[in-house]
């Protein structure tokens, strides 16, 4: 199936590249421009187009983050960041660039006219209404954007909503901003700089305007290049692992009629392993994005003993995501910055009773992802499973304490 899919892309060139999947017998004397080009084609086909763009964007952003750190004024940092983000968006998303530009400008106009006491909630409703229209157009195939456009819009919505609530609660800056008008607290240039800051623009992590403003105006330059590279060392394993998994367990195969005819056990195990392929891609993207944040001193703080704290921009805890046997702890370890956003701007701001707030947050998370039924089936099934697991855990705790074997079996079953 994989050979058929790749051959369909270019029947004249790619069949020879396919042979490299099963044989890597290269002699130095055999290398030429043709063989190098064949290997580039093979590499791109194994990664797939969106994944190539994903990797290239993050790779370019790392040296750009190091360069931006040494630019003098906050305005020059903002200008550099905006230009780079818009250039990347135009190269990857083409005409779709108008969508994030429109979202950011309309949001800024709304911030100027909404009463301060309502600015957080109304900003939330307006941006999520924009997101709903965007998702419905995509779902109905009236408009088909690139995969990366969707990611940009999702993350920009988080930034805009957070700014609205932070301005309402006087938390935009470290100093008090009670007497500042919206245009005084943040000009259009500043707001566009925040929305189009290339750091975290494609993958996250989410950070609020206060963190962004502190990075722009910080006069302390932390020597972070080595720290960032050390933080990204898991990529040495994650990238080749993703390449191997994507070649052996391509997720696109689950959309084929041939896959639907397979036995249930085969389909179950294939999707189980395929989802791990999906997770490894996000592990790598988030690890690189965290390294980019460290490189430009975003969300970093140096202590008196010389250690650097960058916990505020950590987005993934791979160990606990894979090992945790309690679903609640596993969920907290995944996409941590968005979890914090949901906690701060959804859970803490809703007037609903605490007994249903968790269900509401998971519902908003599903809505944020899209309108397809699978999102709601996935996210809304988590709260009852978490509550059931906690209930069973409380009822069986005494027995498990006295029987270590039962405790081990309980954890293994819950992990699976």
C-alpha positions in Angstrom: 0.0 0.0 0.0 2.8 2.4 0.9 4.5 1.8 -2.5 1.2 2.5 -4.3 0.7 5.7 -2.4 4.2 7.0 -3.0 4.3 5.9 -6.7 1.1 7.8 -7.3 2.9 11.1 -6.5 5.5 10.8 -9.3 5.6 7.6 -11.2 8.8 8.5 -13.1 11.1 9.4 -10.2 9.8 7.8 -7.0 10.0 4.0 -7.7 13.8 4.1 -7.3 13.4 6.1 -4.0 11.0 3.3 -2.8 13.8 0.8 -3.0 15.7 2.8 -0.4 13.1 1.8 2.1 14.2 -1.8 2.0 17.9 -1.4 1.2 20.3 1.3 2.4 23.3 0.0 0.6 25.0 3.2 -0.4 28.6 3.3 -1.6 30.5 6.6 -1.5 31.3 6.2 -5.2 27.6 5.9 -6.1 26.7 9.3 -4.7 25.8 12.0 -7.2 23.2 14.8 -7.5 20.7 12.2 -8.7 21.1 9.9 -5.7 21.1 12.9 -3.3 17.9 14.2 -4.9 16.3 10.7 -4.7 17.1 10.6 -1.0 15.6 14.0 -0.4 12.4 12.9 -2.2 12.3 9.7 -0.1 12.8 11.7 3.1 10.0 14.1 2.3 7.6 11.3 1.3 8.2 9.5 4.6 7.7 12.6 6.6 4.7 13.7 4.3 4.2 17.4 3.2 2.7 18.9 6.4 5.4 17.2 8.5 8.2 18.6 6.3 6.8 22.1 6.7 6.4 21.5 10.5 10.0 20.5 10.8 11.4 23.2 8.6 9.5 26.0 10.4 10.8 24.9 13.8 14.3 24.5 12.5 14.4 28.0 11.1 12.8 29.5 14.2 15.7 28.3 16.5 18.5 30.5 15.1 16.0 33.3 14.5 15.1 33.2 18.3 18.8 33.4 19.2 19.2 36.4 16.8 16.1 38.2 18.1 17.4 38.0 21.7 20.3 40.3 20.8 18.3 42.9 19.0 18.4 46.2 20.9 15.0 47.8 21.4 11.6 46.1 22.0 10.3 47.6 18.7 13.1 46.0 16.7 12.4 42.6 18.3 8.7 43.0 17.5 9.3 44.1 13.9 11.6 41.2 13.3 9.2 38.7 14.9 6.2 40.0 12.9 8.0 40.0 9.6 9.3 36.5 10.1 5.9 35.1 11.2 4.1 36.7 8.3 6.8 35.5 5.8 6.5 32.0 7.2 2.7 32.1 7.0 2.7 33.4 3.4 5.2 30.7 2.3 3.3 27.9 4.0 -0.3 29.0 3.9 -0.3 31.2 0.8 -3.6 33.1 0.6 -4.8 31.7 3.9 -2.6 34.4 5.6 -5.6 36.8 5.4 -7.4 34.7 8.1 -5.0 35.3 11.1 -4.5 38.9 9.9 -8.3 39.5 9.9 -8.7 37.7 13.2 -6.1 39.9 15.0 -7.3 43.2 13.5 -10.9 42.6 14.3 -10.1 41.5 17.8 -8.0 44.7 18.4 -10.9 46.9 17.2 -13.3 45.0 19.5 -11.0 45.5 22.4 -11.2 49.3 22.0 -15.0 49.5 22.2 -16.0 46.8 24.6 -16.5 48.0 28.2 -13.7 46.9 30.5 -15.9 44.9 32.9 -17.1 42.7 30.0 -14.0 42.7 27.8 -12.8 39.2 28.8 -16.1 37.4 28.3 -17.1 39.2 25.1 -13.6 38.7 23.6 -14.0 35.0 24.4 -17.4 34.8 22.6 -16.3 36.8 19.6 -13.1 34.8 19.0 -14.8 31.5 19.5 -17.6 32.6 17.1 -14.9 33.4 14.5 -13.4 30.0 15.2 -16.9 28.3 14.8 -17.5 30.0 11.4 -13.9 29.0 10.3 -14.4 25.4 11.4 -17.9 25.1 9.8 -16.5 26.4 6.5 -13.8 23.8 6.6 -16.1 21.0 7.7 -18.5 21.7 4.9 -15.5 21.9 2.5 -16.6 25.4 1.3 -13.1 26.5 2.3 -10.1 24.1 2.6 -7.2 25.7 4.3 -3.8 24.2 4.9 -3.2 22.1 8.0 -0.8 24.8 9.3 -3.5 27.6 9.0 -5.7 25.7 11.4 -2.9 25.5 13.9 -2.2 29.2 13.7 -5.8 30.2 14.2 -6.2 27.9 17.2 -3.2 29.3 19.0 -4.0 32.9 18.1 -7.5 32.5 19.7 -5.8 31.5 22.9 -3.6 34.6 22.9 -6.4 37.0 22.2 -8.7 35.6 24.8 -6.0 35.7 27.4 -5.2 39.3 26.7 -8.9 40.3 27.0 -9.2 38.6 30.4 -5.8 39.9 31.7 -6.7 43.4 30.7 -10.0 43.2 32.5 -8.3 41.9 35.6 -5.4 44.3 35.4 -2.8 41.5 34.9 -1.4 42.6 31.5 1.8 44.0 33.1 3.7 43.4 36.3 2.8 47.0 37.3 -0.8 48.1 37.9 -2.6 49.0 34.6 -6.0 50.1 36.1 -5.9 53.6 34.6 -4.7 52.6 31.2 -7.1 52.7 28.2 -6.9 49.7 25.8 -4.9 51.7 23.2 -2.5 52.9 26.0 -2.0 49.5 27.4 -1.3 48.0 24.0 -1.0 49.7 20.6 -2.0 48.0 17.4 1.7 47.3 16.7 2.2 45.8 20.1 -1.0 43.6 19.8 0.1 42.4 16.3 3.5 41.7 17.7 2.0 39.5 20.4 -0.4 37.7 17.9 2.3 37.2 15.3 5.3 36.4 17.6 6.9 33.5 15.7 7.9 31.9 19.0 5.1 29.3 19.7 3.2 30.6 16.6 2.9 27.2 15.0 2.9 24.7 17.8 2.7 26.5 21.1 3.4 26.7 24.0 0.9 29.3 24.9 2.1 32.3 26.9 0.3 35.4 28.0 1.0 39.0 27.0 2.8 39.6 30.3 5.4 36.9 29.6 5.8 38.2 26.0 6.2 41.9 27.2 8.8 40.8 29.8 10.8 39.1 27.1 10.8 42.2 24.9 11.9 44.6 27.7 14.2 42.3 29.6 17.7 43.8 29.9 19.2 40.5 31.3 20.5 38.3 28.5 20.6 34.7 29.7 23.2 32.6 27.9 20.6 30.1 26.7 21.9 28.5 23.5 23.6 25.6 25.2 20.6 25.2 27.6 18.2 25.2 24.7 20.2 22.6 22.7 20.5 20.4 25.8 16.7 20.6 26.4 16.1 19.5 22.8 18.4 16.4 23.0 15.3 14.1 23.0 15.0 15.0 19.3 17.9 12.7 18.6 15.6 9.9 19.4 12.2 11.3 18.5 12.9 12.3 14.9 14.3 9.0 13.7 11.6 7.2 15.7 8.9 9.2 14.0 10.5 8.6 10.6 10.5 4.8 11.2 7.0 4.8 12.6 5.6 6.9 9.8 7.1 4.6 7.2 5.9 1.4 8.9 2.6 2.5 10.4 1.2 5.4 8.2 -2.0 6.8 9.7 -3.4 7.5 6.2 -3.8 3.7 5.8 -6.7 3.8 8.3 -8.7 5.8 5.7 -8.3 3.1 3.0 -11.1 0.6 2.2 -8.6 -2.2 2.6 -8.0 -1.3 6.2 -11.8 -1.4 7.0 -11.9 -5.0 5.7 -9.2 -6.1 8.2 -10.1 -8.1 11.4 -11.1 -6.1 14.4 -8.0 -7.1 16.4 -5.7 -5.9 13.6 -7.6 -2.6 13.3 -7.5 -2.1 17.1 -3.7 -2.8 17.4 -2.9 -0.8 14.3 -4.7 2.3 15.6 -3.2 1.8 19.1 0.3 1.9 17.5 -0.7 4.6 15.0 -1.8 6.9 17.8 1.7 6.5 19.3 3.1 7.7 16.0 0.8 10.7 16.2 2.0 11.4 19.8 5.7 11.2 18.9 5.2 13.9 16.3 3.8 16.3 18.9 6.5 15.3 21.4 9.2 16.4 18.9 7.4 19.6 17.9 6.8 20.7 21.5 10.3 19.8 22.6 11.7 22.0 19.8 9.2 24.8 20.5 10.3 24.8 24.2 13.9 25.0 23.1 13.1 28.0 20.9 11.4 29.8 23.9 14.5 29.1 26.0 16.8 30.4 23.1 15.1 33.9 23.1 14.7 34.0 26.9 10.9 33.8 26.7 9.5 32.6 30.0 13.0 32.1 31.5 14.2 33.4 34.8 17.8 33.2 36.1 18.2 32.7 39.9 21.1 34.0 42.0 22.8 30.6 42.0 23.0 30.6 38.2 20.2 28.1 37.5 17.6 29.0 35.0 13.9 28.3 35.6 11.8 27.8 32.4 8.9 25.8 33.8 6.4 28.3 32.6 6.9 27.4 28.9 7.1 23.6 29.4 4.3 22.1 27.3 4.9 18.3 27.5 5.9 15.8 30.1 6.7 12.8 28.0 7.4 10.4 30.9 4.1 11.0 32.7 2.1 11.1 29.5 3.3 7.5 28.8 3.7 6.1 32.2 0.9 7.6 34.3 -1.8 5.0 35.1 -4.3 7.6 36.3 -6.1 9.3 33.4 -6.3 12.7 35.2 -2.5 12.9 35.7 -1.9 11.7 32.2 -4.2 14.5 30.8 -2.3 17.1 32.9 1.0 16.0 31.4 -0.2 16.6 27.8 -0.2 20.1 26.2 0.4 21.7 29.6 0.3 25.3 28.5 -3.2 24.8 27.0 -4.2 23.1 30.2 -3.2 26.2 32.1 -5.1 28.4 29.7 -8.3 26.2 30.1 -7.9 26.4 33.9 -7.3 30.2 34.0 -9.7 31.4 31.4 -12.5 28.8 31.3 -12.6 26.8 34.6 -11.9 29.8 36.9 -14.1 32.3 35.0 -17.3 30.3 34.5 -20.2 30.7 36.9 -21.2 27.0 36.7 -21.1 24.8 39.8 -17.8 23.1 40.4 -19.4 19.7 39.9 -19.8 20.3 36.2 -16.9 22.7 35.5 -14.6 19.9 34.4 -17.2 18.6 31.9 -17.6 22.2 30.6 -13.8 22.6 30.2 -13.5 19.4 28.2 -16.5 20.5 26.1 -14.8 23.9 25.3 -11.6 22.0 24.5 -13.5 19.8 22.0 -15.1 22.9 20.5 -11.7 24.6 20.2 -10.3 21.7 18.3 -13.2 21.6 15.8 -16.7 20.5 15.0 -16.2 16.9 14.0 -18.0 14.4 16.2 -14.8 12.5 17.0 -13.5 15.5 19.1 -16.6 15.5 21.3 -16.7 11.7 21.6 -13.0 11.8 22.8 -13.1 14.9 25.1 -16.5 14.4 26.6 -15.8 10.8 27.5 -12.8 11.8 29.6 -14.6 13.4 32.6 -16.8 10.4 33.4 -13.9 8.0 33.0 -11.8 10.2 35.4 -14.6 10.3 37.9 -15.2 6.5 37.6 -11.5 5.8 38.1 -11.4 8.0 41.2 -14.5 6.3 42.6 -13.2 2.8 42.0 -9.8 3.9 43.4 -11.4 5.2 46.6 -13.4 2.0 47.1 -10.5 -0.3 46.5 -7.7 1.7 48.2 -7.8 -0.2 51.5 -7.6 -3.6 49.8 -4.8 -2.5 47.5 -2.7 -1.2 50.4 -2.8 -4.6 52.1 -2.2 -6.5 48.8 0.7 -5.2 46.7 0.0 -7.6 43.9 -3.5 -6.2 43.6 -2.1 -2.7 43.6 0.3 -3.6 40.7 -2.5 -5.3 38.7 -4.8 -2.3 39.3 -2.2 0.1 37.9 -1.5 -2.0 34.9 -5.1 -2.4 34.0 -5.8 1.3 34.4 -2.7 2.2 32.3 -4.0 0.0 29.5 
